[in-house]
Every structure is written in structure tokens, then in C-alpha cells.
Amino acid sequence: MWDCGNRLQRRSFDSLRSLRMTDNEGTEKQETMKIAIQGELGSFSHEAALKLLSVGEIVPCSLSVDVFAALSGGEVEVAVIPIENCLAGSVSEHFDLLLANDVRVERETQIHIRHNLIALKGVKITEIERVYSHPVALAQCRRFLAAHPAMKAFASYDTAGSVKQLVDQNDRRSAAIASSTAARIYDAEILASNIEDDAENITRFFQVRRSAEAVTDPEANKISLAFALEHRPGSLVSALSSMAFLGINLTKIESRPVLGKPWEYIFYVDCQINSGDEAERAVETLKRHCSMVKELGRYRAAEGL
């Protein structure tokens, strides 16, 4: 895992292949694209990385800030991060990190979140006393946990990391809530499948690169922007109205506080676009009303599951 001040410990996953590169002499050599995720192998971010990128080496990171540090510092070529869950809402920290770092969104995808109760092989569900998982996963399985009052829930940094922990510790009184992929990777057993409260549980993920190396999809139909407004009456209405006048459809908006500046906010928006020219017009229009505008990325909207 990547930790601040520590070296990267890289791990490959068997289903990933090496990326073929060509050197100056035209001879073929093997290099591996390194893909940073927050969490362990078997996490939902890992599943999203496999969906977005057919080749590479997964680099698990303890914290989201470590993912961006690895990307910005050149330790990895790509990062895959969750940005929004349809039930839990946006991952606010990731919006802040996209704004703070010189990176750009290249692609997005969606993953259907299926939670499972996982334990060591041979353990019965009646033996479980403790359940570990990420706080969001625990919150999304409240009804299951309420139906099993003997199980006490404990928050952990990662869904798949919780499975890894109980396997490493040979803990036969604990279980984890995680993906079926995590159960396979750590050779654990699923005791109960699809235990989430709401079956329509979907998370959006971004594929992110350093800005200098990011490639914009020529068929991009979506743009993500961050902007700050001048302190004057009606500034937000004016900014959004100017985009509406251009016929640009706003699909998402939210605000985040500016650190060190109480009651000042950064606004994040997603918009549908029909062309690169339309995207440029949206950015230029916002600049006339805003003190700061940053384009976070243009990409093709994720298709349905």
C-alpha cells in the first residue's frame, strides 16, 4: 500500500496483462501501465479499473490523497476513483483533489454495487460476531445487519481490505462486507449474497491522468467543470443562465466550501455537450461570470449497465 512518506509496494493481479510498447529501434518490449486505486485488490475501484483499462498493474493506496500523490508524482500513469454513488451521493474529497491537482478526467464508467457477507471458508453465519467494512457499505446494508443483531458492525478503510484483514488474521468470528471479487482474490467464502438494502446501487468512477498526458475523446459528450463566483447578487443565476442560453444541459451541480475562506464555495457541474466547440463556449461563457474556472475533463458519458 502507498502511505505518505513510504515507498510504493506494487502488486499485480493475474487477470491483468502487460502493455506492449515499442522502443526507438522498433523492437518490442514489455512495460506495465500502473493504475492507482484507493483500497485493496478486490475493491469496487479495482473492478472499475478492470472495466476501464484492459491492461495494467493495480497499485493499491491507503488514502485518496495518496492516489493523487502517486499520479502527480509520476509513480503511476493512471488513477481510477469513485466520484458519485446514486444512494450515498458524491465523494466530496475527490472533487477537491481533482481541483487541487494538475490532472484531467479522461473517461467514466459505472459499476453495479453488490454487497456480500464474506468470511473464512468453513465458517457458518451463526458464528459471526463482528462485521467489518467501509462505512458507506455498512450504511447500505442496514436491514441485513438489523436482521442479525448478534453481528456488531465496525468501520474499516476499505471493503476488500476488510476481507484481506480477516484472512490475514485467520479470524473465524468476523466477516466482511465486500464484492464477490474480493472473496475470490483472498480465497474466502460468501455467506450471504446481495445484502444491500437497495438493489439499484450504482457508483460512477473516473479514469484520471496527468493533464499533460491526458487525451480527450473526440466523441466526448460530457464535460465536468469547477468554478468560483464573484461576491455579487445573482452571480450564480447569471452564470447558469448564460449556459442555458447556449442550450447546454446541466446534469449535475453541487458546491464545496473553500478551505480557509468561510462561506465561500466552489461549484462543480457536469454538462452535456454536442461538440468540442460547444465545450469551449461553455468554458468561455463561465469565465465572464466567475473568478475561477477549471475544466476537470471532457469524456464520453458512461453507458447503461
PyMOL commands that set and color helices and strands:
alter all, ss='L'
color gray80, all
select helices_A, chain A and resi 44-52+64-72+92-100+125-127+135-139+142-146+159-168+180-185+211-213+235-245+276-287
alter helices_A, ss='H'
color red, helices_A
select strands_A, chain A and resi 19-22+28-31+34-38+57-61+78-85+89-90+103-112+116-119+130-133+152-155+174-178+189-192+202-210+222-229+249-258+261-272+290-299
alter strands_A, ss='S'
color yellow, strands_A
deselect
rebuild
show_as cartoon
